[in-house]
Amino acid sequence: TLIAVTFAHQVLADVNDISNVPRSEETYIGYRLPNDTHPETYDIQLRTWVHEENFEFEGEVNIGIVVVNATNAITLHTRQLNIIQIRLFIVNDNPIPGLISIGPFTYNSTFEFLRIPINSVLPENTRYRLEIRYNGTLRTDQSGFYRSSYLNDVGQRIWLAATQFETSDARHGL
């Protein structure tokens, strides 16, 4: 089963630097993303084999990003995903997108941050396309991207993939 989703997103975060935020569950602001880049669009493709009772999935997301403040890193929220590949392309006034060099990404499990270092500074008012390929397992708790089932008229279990892409649950399925 292949699912494709495209939508626009407006970011309301207003935090410029998270490096000095205390690591405390009580400090909710620590979970907000830096305000250096803003996503403008998401194009998500998900593939499952849930109908075969295989609960793994593959995904690819292309995120249209605009740089608001010059930066050398892009930070996203993610949860319980295996990142396979990350690529960054410049798209400003360029008929052929150019690949931008990035460093090894890091993951902060406390804040669920995926930090992608850039090997140069991304200037203000430039647009990029961030491409991330990943895989994961459908959850069982009705959060994020999860599996569910029902019994049909002849008592056969039918499996399906469902989503709760609300707020922090969208981090699982990117």
Salt bridges, closest charged atoms under 4 A:
GLU40 OE2 - ARG127 NH2 2.83
GLU52 OE2 - HIS51 NE2 3.54
GLU112 OE2 - ARG79 NE 2.81
GLU112 OE1 - ARG171 NH1 2.54
GLU131 OE2 - ARG87 NE 2.93
GLU131 OE1 - ARG129 NH1 3.23
ASP141 OD2 - ARG139 NH2 2.51
ASP169 OD1 - ARG79 NH1 3.81
